[in-house]
Amino acid sequence: MSVDPRIAANFVLETREFLGLTTTQIELQKLLYFSHEAHLLQTRQPLVNGFFEAWKYGPVHPDVYNSFKVFKGKPIKGRAKKRDLFTKVETDLVRLNDTEKIRHIVEVVTRLSRFTAGELVALSHAKGGPWHSVVESANLTVALGMRITDDVILSNRAHSMLMREGRPAAIAEEMIYDESPLTRN
């Protein structure tokens, strides 16, 4: 079962802090997207609820964007919260407690955190990949919200992280096609 994207985003932030790294909105969005993409390709189940959209700098989950937009391009110094629709009172979200998803996010974030925000954006823009496919389709037809649906990710899996050029390709190949990347010691 998929989780609230803000809960997963909070865990990405927690993982990066554990690694001694700060995280900007762009880095958070790409790491969350690649975690979702890899989880979907490995398990055929989505990691997070909702959808990503094809924005200028790659895939963005609107709910996560709205939770962290106050930080703009600066390092994020907080966590996403939930807001009561009637009272407008914000409270903490629950912490991610699904062991499989925790191990998955840690694996992806640890492996991809060696790349800069620019490299992560370049990875997300791979020709033939999900983001590229949505952008190209929008040039030919009407694309409602520029959504990168799970079906788009699955149908473009051959051009997913595996097909990216440069250093990330080897990491992505190992991450996506290893039989049990999360259970290795």
C-alpha positions in Angstrom: 0.0 0.0 0.0 1.3 3.4 -0.9 1.9 6.2 1.7 1.3 9.9 1.9 4.0 11.6 -0.1 4.7 14.0 2.7 5.5 11.2 5.1 7.9 9.7 2.5 9.4 13.1 1.9 9.9 13.6 5.6 11.7 10.3 5.7 13.9 11.3 2.7 14.9 14.4 4.7 15.6 12.4 7.8 17.8 10.0 5.8 19.7 12.9 4.3 20.2 14.5 7.7 21.5 11.1 9.0 24.0 11.2 6.1 25.1 14.7 7.2 23.5 16.4 4.1 21.2 19.3 3.7 18.4 19.1 1.2 16.8 21.6 -1.1 13.4 21.3 -2.7 14.9 20.2 -6.0 16.9 17.5 -4.3 14.0 16.3 -2.2 11.7 16.1 -5.2 14.1 14.1 -7.4 15.1 11.7 -4.6 11.4 11.1 -3.7 10.6 10.6 -7.4 13.5 8.2 -8.0 12.5 6.3 -4.8 8.9 6.1 -6.2 10.1 5.1 -9.7 12.5 2.4 -8.4 9.9 1.0 -6.0 7.3 0.9 -8.7 9.6 -0.9 -11.1 10.8 -3.4 -8.5 7.5 -4.2 -6.9 4.8 -3.0 -9.4 3.4 -1.1 -6.4 3.5 2.7 -6.0 5.6 4.1 -3.1 3.5 7.2 -2.6 -0.1 8.3 -3.2 -1.0 10.8 -5.8 1.1 11.6 -8.8 4.2 13.5 -10.0 4.0 16.3 -12.6 6.6 17.1 -15.3 7.9 20.5 -14.2 10.8 22.5 -15.7 13.4 20.9 -13.5 11.9 17.4 -13.5 9.3 15.4 -11.7 7.5 17.2 -8.8 4.9 15.9 -6.4 2.5 18.9 -5.9 1.6 17.9 -2.3 5.3 17.8 -1.4 6.0 21.1 -3.2 3.3 22.9 -1.3 4.6 21.6 2.0 8.1 22.9 1.4 7.7 25.9 -1.0 8.5 28.3 1.8 12.1 27.2 1.7 12.4 28.1 -2.0 15.9 27.1 -3.1 17.4 27.0 0.4 18.0 23.9 2.5 14.8 22.6 4.1 14.8 23.1 7.8 11.5 21.5 8.8 9.1 18.7 8.1 5.8 18.5 6.2 2.8 18.7 8.5 -0.9 18.0 8.0 -3.4 20.8 8.3 -7.0 20.4 9.5 -9.2 21.8 6.7 -11.7 23.4 9.2 -9.5 24.7 12.0 -6.3 25.3 9.9 -4.3 23.8 12.8 -1.1 22.1 11.7 0.0 18.9 13.4 2.9 16.5 12.8 2.5 13.7 10.4 3.1 10.2 11.6 6.6 8.8 10.9 7.0 6.2 8.2 6.8 2.9 9.9 6.8 0.4 6.9 10.1 -1.5 7.2 10.1 -2.4 3.5 9.5 1.2 2.4 12.1 2.5 4.9 14.8 0.2 3.7 13.9 1.1 0.1 14.1 4.8 0.6 17.3 4.5 2.5 18.8 2.5 -0.3 17.8 4.9 -3.1 18.7 8.1 -1.1 22.0 6.7 0.0 23.0 5.7 -3.5 21.8 8.9 -5.3 22.9 11.4 -2.6 26.4 11.5 -4.1 24.9 13.4 -7.1 24.3 17.2 -7.2 20.9 18.7 -7.7 21.9 19.4 -11.3 22.9 15.8 -11.9 19.6 14.6 -10.4 17.7 17.0 -12.7 19.6 15.7 -15.7 18.9 12.1 -14.7 15.2 12.9 -14.5 15.2 14.5 -18.0 16.6 11.3 -19.7 15.5 11.1 -23.3 12.7 8.5 -23.6 12.2 8.5 -19.8 8.9 9.2 -18.0 9.4 13.0 -17.7 10.6 13.3 -21.3 7.7 11.3 -22.5 5.1 13.5 -20.8 6.8 16.7 -22.0 7.0 15.3 -25.6 3.3 14.3 -25.4 2.3 17.7 -24.3 3.9 19.2 -27.4 1.6 17.1 -29.5 -1.6 16.9 -27.5 -3.3 18.3 -24.4 -1.6 17.0 -21.3 -3.8 17.5 -18.2 -1.5 18.7 -15.4 1.5 17.2 -17.1 1.1 14.1 -14.9 3.7 11.4 -14.7 1.4 8.6 -13.9 2.5 5.2 -12.7 1.5 3.8 -16.1 3.8 6.3 -17.8 6.7 5.2 -15.5 6.0 1.5 -16.2 5.6 2.0 -19.9 8.9 3.9 -20.1 10.8 1.6 -17.9 13.4 0.8 -20.5 14.4 4.5 -20.4 14.2 4.8 -16.7 17.3 5.3 -14.5 18.9 2.3 -16.2 19.3 4.0 -19.5 20.8 7.3 -18.2 24.2 8.2 -19.4 27.2 8.8 -17.2 27.9 7.8 -13.6 24.3 7.3 -12.4 23.7 4.5 -15.0 25.7 1.8 -13.2 24.2 2.7 -9.9 20.7 2.7 -11.3 21.2 -0.7 -13.0 22.3 -2.2 -9.8 19.5 -0.6 -7.8 16.7 -1.6 -10.2 17.7 -5.0 -11.3 19.4 -6.5 -8.3 17.2 -9.3 -7.0 17.2 -8.0 -3.4 18.9 -4.6 -3.1 17.4 -4.0 0.3 18.4 -7.2 1.9 22.1 -7.1 1.2 24.5 -6.6 4.2 
